[in-house]
Amino acid sequence: FMAQGEGIPTNRQPPSRAMKLFSLAFAAGLAAAVAVADKGATNPISKVIQLLSDLQGKVIKEGEDAQKLYNEASEWCEDRARDLGHSIKTGEAEVETLGAKIAEEAATAQSLTAKVDELAGGISGDEADLKAATEIREHEQKDFATEESELVETTSMLERAVGILEREMDKHSSSFLQSKNVQDVAQALSALVQASGMTSDDAGRLTALIQGGASASDAAADATDDAELGAPAAAEYEGHSGNIVDTLKDIMDKAQAQLGEARKKETSNLQNFEMLKQSLEDEIRFGDKDLTESKKGLAASAQSKATAEGDLEVTSKDLASDKDSKADLHRSCMTKAEDFEAEPKSRGEEL
């Protein structure tokens, strides 16, 4: 009798029917011979009968011992086959689980690798943008500093020029308009025109007034009739000087307005840069944090995958070993069962 699907003996092997019948017939004949022998004295036949009886008992005892050993071996085969079957089933489930784990970690690693590349690219781009914005800001700041310095200097020069003209006109308008004074002012204003950042139109107006003032002063120096020419000339010069002052004030107002616009623009540029800088620095900081976490996750995934691959290798070897052991067990137990089945026939013949 064999276990289902395993070919392993499972039940105790009963004595064959022929052996039972033979044993009964032999016992009956032996009992009759003993009864006949008891009627007479001890003789060689009785000794032979006794020897045969002892031999029969020995053979039967051997059969019982063999049956006991076979039952124990059969039970061991059943237990061992059951244990191996459970181990094989467990091993196959572990192999499947580990395979799924490896595939999962591989997909995770692929996803994290793509994320790391994306984050690294984004951080690199933000750093490049921040560098470019900083360089642009440095140029803007340098240009503003130059423009501010020029405009402040121009405004200061214009304020001094206007102050000088107004003060001198209040003191002595006639003497101030003499050739020497006017020429000095003309030279100062010419230098102002060349040094300042005024527009070409304003520079042209101021230059024309300067040239006109110098010509008027020369005419005043040549005049010989004070009664006839003095008063109109003074008024003319005063008007001429007034035009110069008005022009200077107009240019100064424009310079101050330009300075205000430049400072306003600088303030706006600075605010925009600070906002952009803060935004880019935040993106870089958060990107670095995400990049660090992603790299940690990638390393952990790689470690988990390597561990699963190692476990899979060990489990696969154990599973293969269990399958080989079960196959060997099947062959060994079948051999024992076949040997045991042949023993009753031999003993029957011996009896």
C-alpha positions as CSV (number, residue, x, y, z in Angstrom):
1,F,0.0,0.0,0.0
2,M,1.4,3.4,-1.0
3,A,0.7,7.1,-0.1
4,Q,-1.4,9.0,-2.7
5,G,0.8,10.3,-5.5
6,E,4.0,9.6,-3.5
7,G,4.8,5.9,-4.0
8,I,5.7,5.6,-0.3
9,P,4.4,2.7,1.9
10,T,1.9,4.0,4.4
11,N,0.2,0.9,6.0
12,R,1.4,-2.1,7.8
13,Q,1.9,-5.2,5.5
14,P,-0.3,-8.1,6.7
15,P,0.9,-11.7,6.3
16,S,-0.1,-13.3,3.0
17,R,-3.1,-15.6,2.8
18,A,-1.0,-18.6,1.6
19,M,1.3,-18.1,4.6
20,K,-1.6,-18.1,6.9
21,L,-3.1,-21.3,5.5
22,F,0.3,-23.0,5.4
23,S,0.9,-22.0,9.0
24,L,-2.4,-23.4,10.1
25,A,-2.0,-26.7,8.3
26,F,1.5,-27.1,9.6
27,A,0.4,-26.3,13.1
28,A,-2.4,-28.9,12.9
29,G,-0.1,-31.6,11.6
30,L,2.5,-30.7,14.1
31,A,-0.1,-30.9,16.9
32,A,-1.2,-34.4,15.7
33,A,2.4,-35.6,15.5
34,V,3.0,-34.3,19.0
35,A,-0.1,-36.1,20.3
36,V,1.1,-39.4,18.8
37,A,4.6,-38.9,20.1
38,D,3.3,-38.2,23.6
39,K,1.7,-41.6,23.7
40,G,5.1,-43.3,23.5
41,A,8.4,-42.8,24.9
42,T,10.9,-40.1,23.8
43,N,12.3,-40.9,20.4
44,P,14.2,-39.2,17.5
45,I,10.9,-38.2,15.8
46,S,9.8,-36.2,18.8
47,K,13.2,-34.4,18.8
48,V,12.8,-33.5,15.2
49,I,9.3,-32.3,15.7
50,Q,10.6,-30.2,18.6
51,L,13.3,-28.7,16.4
52,L,10.8,-27.9,13.7
53,S,8.5,-26.4,16.2
54,D,11.3,-24.1,17.5
55,L,12.2,-23.2,13.9
56,Q,8.7,-22.3,13.1
57,G,8.5,-20.0,16.1
58,K,11.8,-18.4,15.1
59,V,10.6,-17.8,11.6
60,I,7.3,-16.4,12.8
61,K,9.1,-14.1,15.3
62,E,11.4,-12.8,12.5
63,G,8.3,-12.0,10.4
64,E,6.7,-10.1,13.3
65,D,10.0,-8.2,13.9
66,A,10.3,-7.4,10.2
67,Q,6.6,-6.2,10.1
68,K,7.3,-3.9,13.1
69,L,10.4,-2.5,11.4
70,Y,8.5,-2.0,8.2
71,N,5.7,-0.2,10.0
72,E,8.3,2.1,11.7
73,A,10.0,2.8,8.4
74,S,6.7,3.4,6.6
75,E,5.7,5.9,9.3
76,W,9.1,7.7,9.0
77,C,8.7,7.8,5.2
78,E,5.3,9.4,5.6
79,D,6.6,12.0,8.2
80,R,9.7,12.8,6.1
81,A,7.7,13.2,2.9
82,R,5.2,15.4,4.6
83,D,7.9,17.7,6.1
84,L,9.7,17.9,2.7
85,G,6.4,18.7,1.0
86,H,5.7,21.5,3.4
87,S,9.3,22.8,3.0
88,I,9.0,22.7,-0.8
89,K,5.6,24.6,-0.7
90,T,7.0,27.2,1.6
91,G,10.2,27.6,-0.5
92,E,8.2,28.0,-3.7
93,A,6.1,30.8,-2.0
94,E,9.2,32.5,-0.8
95,V,10.8,32.3,-4.2
96,E,7.7,34.0,-5.7
97,T,7.6,36.6,-3.0
98,L,11.3,37.4,-3.3
99,G,11.0,37.6,-7.1
100,A,8.2,40.1,-6.7
101,K,10.2,42.1,-4.2
102,I,13.2,42.3,-6.6
103,A,11.0,43.5,-9.4
104,E,9.4,46.1,-7.1
105,E,12.8,47.4,-5.9
106,A,14.1,47.5,-9.5
107,A,11.1,49.6,-10.5
108,T,11.6,51.9,-7.5
109,A,15.3,52.3,-8.3
110,Q,14.4,53.2,-11.9
111,S,11.9,55.8,-10.7
112,L,14.2,57.3,-8.1
113,T,17.1,57.4,-10.6
114,A,14.9,59.4,-13.0
115,K,13.9,61.7,-10.1
116,V,17.5,62.2,-9.0
117,D,18.5,63.2,-12.6
118,E,15.5,65.5,-12.9
119,L,16.3,67.2,-9.5
120,A,20.0,67.5,-10.3
121,G,19.1,69.1,-13.6
122,G,16.7,71.5,-12.0
123,I,19.1,72.5,-9.3
124,S,21.8,73.1,-11.9
125,G,19.5,75.2,-13.9
126,D,18.4,77.3,-10.8
127,E,22.1,77.8,-9.9
128,A,22.9,79.0,-13.4
129,D,19.9,81.3,-13.4
130,L,21.0,82.7,-10.0
131,K,24.5,83.3,-11.2
132,A,23.3,85.0,-14.3
133,A,20.8,87.2,-12.4
134,T,23.6,88.1,-9.9
135,E,25.9,89.1,-12.7
136,I,23.2,91.2,-14.3
137,R,22.4,92.8,-11.0
138,E,26.1,93.7,-10.4
139,H,26.2,95.4,-13.8
140,E,22.9,97.3,-13.0
141,Q,24.3,98.4,-9.7
142,K,27.6,99.5,-11.3
143,D,25.8,101.4,-14.0
144,F,23.5,103.1,-11.4
145,A,26.4,104.1,-9.2
146,T,28.1,105.7,-12.2
147,E,24.9,107.4,-13.3
148,E,24.0,108.6,-9.8
149,S,27.5,110.0,-9.2
150,E,27.3,111.9,-12.5
151,L,23.9,113.2,-11.9
152,V,24.6,114.2,-8.3
153,E,27.8,116.0,-9.5
154,T,25.9,117.7,-12.3
155,T,23.1,118.9,-10.0
156,S,25.7,120.2,-7.5
157,M,27.5,122.1,-10.2
158,L,24.3,123.5,-11.5
159,E,23.2,124.6,-8.0
160,R,26.5,126.3,-7.5
161,A,26.4,128.0,-10.9
162,V,22.9,129.3,-10.3
163,G,23.8,130.5,-6.9
164,I,26.8,132.4,-8.1
165,L,24.9,134.0,-11.0
166,E,22.0,135.0,-8.8
167,R,24.2,136.3,-6.0
168,E,26.4,138.4,-8.4
169,M,23.3,139.7,-10.2
170,D,21.9,140.9,-7.0
171,K,25.1,142.7,-6.0
172,H,26.0,144.5,-9.2
173,S,24.2,143.5,-12.3
174,S,26.1,146.0,-14.5
175,S,29.6,145.2,-13.4
176,F,28.9,141.5,-13.3
177,L,28.1,141.7,-17.0
178,Q,31.5,143.1,-17.9
179,S,33.5,141.1,-20.3
180,K,35.9,139.5,-17.9
181,N,33.2,138.2,-15.5
182,V,31.0,136.9,-18.3
183,Q,33.9,135.2,-20.0
184,D,34.8,133.5,-16.7
185,V,31.2,132.3,-16.2
186,A,31.1,131.3,-19.9
187,Q,34.2,129.2,-19.4
188,A,32.8,127.6,-16.3
189,L,29.5,126.9,-18.0
190,S,31.2,125.5,-21.0
191,A,33.1,123.1,-18.8
192,L,29.8,122.2,-17.1
193,V,28.2,121.5,-20.5
194,Q,31.1,119.2,-21.4
195,A,31.2,117.4,-18.0
196,S,27.5,117.0,-17.4
197,G,25.1,114.4,-18.7
198,M,22.6,116.9,-20.0
199,T,20.8,116.3,-23.3
200,S,22.0,117.7,-26.6
201,D,19.1,120.2,-26.7
202,D,19.8,121.5,-23.2
203,A,23.5,121.7,-24.0
204,G,22.8,123.6,-27.2
205,R,20.5,126.1,-25.4
206,L,23.1,126.7,-22.7
207,T,25.9,127.0,-25.2
208,A,24.0,129.6,-27.2
209,L,23.3,131.6,-24.1
210,I,26.9,131.5,-23.1
211,Q,28.1,132.6,-26.6
212,G,25.4,135.4,-26.7
213,G,26.5,136.6,-23.2
214,A,30.1,136.9,-24.3
215,S,29.2,138.9,-27.4
216,A,27.0,141.2,-25.4
217,S,29.8,141.9,-22.9
218,D,32.2,142.9,-25.6
219,A,29.7,145.3,-27.0
220,A,29.2,146.9,-23.6
221,A,32.9,147.4,-23.2
222,D,33.1,149.4,-26.4
223,A,30.1,151.6,-25.7
224,T,31.1,155.3,-25.1
225,D,27.8,157.0,-24.5
226,D,26.5,155.9,-21.0
227,A,23.5,158.1,-21.2
228,E,22.4,156.8,-24.6
229,L,23.5,153.1,-24.4
230,G,24.1,152.2,-20.7
231,A,20.6,151.6,-19.4
232,P,19.3,149.5,-22.3
233,A,22.5,147.5,-22.4
234,A,22.3,146.7,-18.6
235,A,18.7,145.6,-19.0
236,E,19.7,143.6,-22.0
237,Y,22.5,141.9,-20.1
238,E,20.3,141.3,-17.1
239,G,17.7,139.6,-19.3
240,H,20.4,137.7,-20.9
241,S,21.8,136.5,-17.6
242,G,18.3,135.7,-16.4
243,N,17.9,133.5,-19.4
244,I,21.1,131.7,-18.5
245,V,19.8,131.2,-14.9
246,D,16.5,129.9,-16.1
247,T,18.1,127.5,-18.4
248,L,20.4,126.3,-15.7
249,K,17.5,125.8,-13.3
250,D,15.6,123.9,-16.0
251,I,18.5,121.7,-16.7
252,M,19.0,121.2,-12.9
253,D,15.3,120.2,-12.5
254,K,15.7,117.7,-15.3
255,A,18.9,116.3,-13.8
256,Q,17.2,116.0,-10.4
257,A,14.2,114.3,-12.0
258,Q,16.5,112.0,-13.9
259,L,18.3,111.2,-10.7
260,G,15.0,110.4,-9.0
261,E,14.0,108.1,-11.8
262,A,17.4,106.4,-11.7
263,R,17.0,105.8,-8.0
264,K,13.5,104.6,-8.4
265,K,14.6,102.2,-11.1
266,E,17.5,101.0,-8.9
267,T,15.1,100.4,-6.0
268,S,12.8,98.4,-8.3
269,N,15.6,96.4,-9.8
270,L,17.0,95.6,-6.4
271,Q,13.6,94.5,-5.2
272,N,13.0,92.3,-8.3
273,F,16.5,90.8,-7.9
274,E,15.9,90.1,-4.2
275,M,12.6,88.4,-5.0
276,L,14.1,86.3,-7.8
277,K,17.1,85.5,-5.7
278,Q,14.9,84.3,-2.8
279,S,12.7,82.2,-5.1
280,L,15.8,80.6,-6.7
281,E,17.5,79.9,-3.4
282,D,14.2,78.4,-2.1
283,E,14.0,76.1,-5.1
284,I,17.7,75.1,-4.7
285,R,17.2,74.5,-1.0
286,F,14.1,72.4,-1.5
287,G,15.6,70.7,-4.5
288,D,18.7,69.8,-2.5
289,K,16.5,68.3,0.3
290,D,14.5,66.3,-2.2
291,L,17.7,65.2,-3.9
292,T,19.2,64.0,-0.6
293,E,16.0,62.1,0.3
294,S,15.8,60.6,-3.2
295,K,19.5,59.4,-3.1
296,K,18.8,57.9,0.4
297,G,15.8,56.1,-1.0
298,L,17.8,54.9,-4.0
299,A,20.5,53.5,-1.8
300,A,18.0,51.8,0.5
301,S,16.2,50.3,-2.6
302,A,19.5,49.0,-4.0
303,Q,20.3,47.5,-0.6
304,S,16.9,45.9,-0.3
305,K,17.1,44.5,-3.8
306,A,20.6,43.1,-3.1
307,T,19.3,41.5,0.1
308,A,16.3,40.0,-1.7
309,E,18.6,38.6,-4.5
310,G,20.8,37.0,-1.9
311,D,17.8,35.5,-0.1
312,L,16.4,34.3,-3.4
313,E,19.7,32.5,-4.3
314,V,19.8,30.8,-0.9
315,T,16.1,29.9,-1.0
316,S,16.3,28.6,-4.6
317,K,19.2,26.3,-3.6
318,D,17.3,25.0,-0.5
319,L,14.2,24.4,-2.6
320,A,16.2,22.5,-5.2
321,S,17.8,20.5,-2.4
322,D,14.4,19.7,-0.8
323,K,13.1,18.5,-4.2
324,D,16.1,16.3,-4.6
325,S,15.7,14.9,-1.1
326,K,12.1,14.1,-1.7
327,A,12.9,12.3,-4.9
328,D,15.7,10.3,-3.1
329,L,13.2,9.6,-0.3
330,H,10.7,8.3,-2.7
331,R,13.2,5.9,-4.3
332,S,14.5,4.7,-1.0
333,C,11.1,4.0,0.5
334,M,9.9,2.3,-2.6
335,T,12.9,0.0,-2.5
336,K,12.3,-0.8,1.1
337,A,8.7,-1.6,0.4
338,E,9.6,-3.9,-2.5
339,D,12.2,-5.7,-0.3
340,F,9.6,-6.2,2.4
341,E,7.0,-7.6,0.0
342,A,9.5,-10.2,-1.0
343,E,10.4,-11.4,2.5
344,P,7.0,-13.1,3.4
345,K,7.4,-15.4,0.3
346,S,10.9,-16.4,1.5
347,R,9.7,-17.1,5.0
348,G,6.7,-19.1,3.7
349,E,9.0,-21.2,1.7
350,E,11.2,-21.7,4.7
351,L,8.3,-22.7,6.8
